[in-house]
Amino acid sequence: MKRRVRTELGVVVARKGTPTKVNSPRRIKKGEPGHGTKKFVVRAKKGDKEKTIRYGDANMEIKRDNPARRKSFRARHGCDKLDADDKLMAKYWSCKNW
């Protein structure tokens, strides 16, 4: 995703490869860092700390409509534990998708 900056000459592309919205996950596009190895990227912010997080296996399908798979994923990753509330961890975003 490209971030645009206005100048007196018009709109100029300033940066490429990082998401612009904070705490809003999206799929990684072809050509971006992590493409082919990770499925999602999010620019997470908690307080004054900010971090780009890439998560999810690019070669696996998300089948959260199947209750048995959902239950197994959440148990395997510990989604209901207290440490799953940290927005600066991939675990938080992965569990939020499930």
C-alpha positions as CSV (number, residue, x, y, z in Angstrom):
1,M,0.0,0.0,0.0
2,K,1.3,3.4,-0.8
3,R,1.1,6.4,1.4
4,R,0.6,9.7,-0.4
5,V,1.9,13.1,0.7
6,R,0.6,16.4,-0.6
7,T,3.0,19.0,-1.8
8,E,2.6,22.2,-3.8
9,L,3.2,20.2,-7.0
10,G,0.4,17.7,-6.2
11,V,0.2,14.2,-4.7
12,V,3.5,12.3,-4.4
13,V,4.0,8.7,-3.3
14,A,6.1,8.8,-0.2
15,R,6.3,5.2,1.0
16,K,5.6,1.7,-0.2
17,G,5.1,-1.6,1.6
18,T,3.6,-0.6,5.0
19,P,-0.1,-0.4,5.9
20,T,-1.3,3.1,6.7
21,K,-4.3,2.4,9.0
22,V,-3.4,1.6,12.6
23,N,-4.8,-1.6,14.1
24,S,-6.5,-2.7,10.9
25,P,-5.3,-6.0,9.5
26,R,-5.2,-6.7,5.7
27,R,-3.8,-9.3,3.3
28,I,-0.2,-8.9,2.1
29,K,-0.1,-8.0,-1.5
30,K,2.3,-9.4,-4.1
31,G,5.7,-7.6,-4.0
32,E,5.4,-6.5,-0.4
33,P,7.8,-7.8,2.4
34,G,6.5,-11.1,3.7
35,H,4.5,-12.1,0.6
36,G,4.6,-15.9,0.1
37,T,5.5,-16.6,3.7
38,K,2.8,-14.7,5.7
39,K,-0.8,-14.0,4.8
40,F,-1.7,-10.8,6.8
41,V,0.0,-7.6,8.0
42,V,-1.1,-5.0,10.5
43,R,0.5,-1.9,11.9
44,A,-0.3,-2.3,15.6
45,K,-0.3,0.5,18.1
46,K,-0.6,0.2,21.8
47,G,0.0,3.4,23.8
48,D,3.0,5.1,22.2
49,K,4.5,1.9,20.8
50,E,4.0,1.0,17.2
51,K,5.0,-2.2,15.4
52,T,4.4,-3.8,12.0
53,I,3.3,-7.4,12.5
54,R,3.1,-10.1,9.8
55,Y,1.2,-13.3,10.7
56,G,-0.6,-16.3,9.3
57,D,0.7,-19.1,7.1
58,A,0.4,-18.1,3.4
59,N,-0.1,-21.7,2.4
60,M,-3.0,-22.6,4.7
61,E,-6.7,-21.9,4.3
62,I,-8.7,-20.3,7.1
63,K,-11.7,-22.5,7.8
64,R,-13.2,-20.7,10.8
65,D,-16.8,-21.7,9.8
66,N,-16.1,-25.2,11.0
67,P,-16.8,-25.2,14.8
68,A,-14.4,-28.1,15.5
69,R,-11.5,-26.4,13.7
70,R,-12.2,-23.1,15.4
71,K,-12.2,-24.8,18.9
72,S,-9.0,-26.6,18.1
73,F,-7.2,-23.5,16.8
74,R,-8.2,-21.4,19.7
75,A,-7.1,-24.1,22.2
76,R,-3.8,-24.7,20.4
77,H,-2.9,-21.0,20.4
78,G,-4.2,-20.2,23.9
79,C,-6.6,-17.5,22.6
80,D,-8.6,-17.4,25.8
81,K,-5.6,-16.7,28.1
82,L,-4.7,-13.4,29.6
83,D,-1.6,-12.8,27.5
84,A,-3.6,-12.9,24.3
85,D,-4.7,-9.3,24.9
86,D,-1.4,-7.6,23.7
87,K,-1.9,-5.9,20.4
88,L,1.8,-6.0,19.7
89,M,1.8,-9.8,19.4
90,A,0.9,-11.8,16.3
91,K,-1.0,-14.1,18.6
92,Y,-3.6,-11.4,19.3
93,W,-4.3,-10.7,15.7
94,S,-4.4,-14.4,14.7
95,C,-6.8,-15.1,17.5
96,K,-9.0,-12.1,16.6
97,N,-9.4,-13.5,13.1
98,W,-10.6,-16.8,14.6
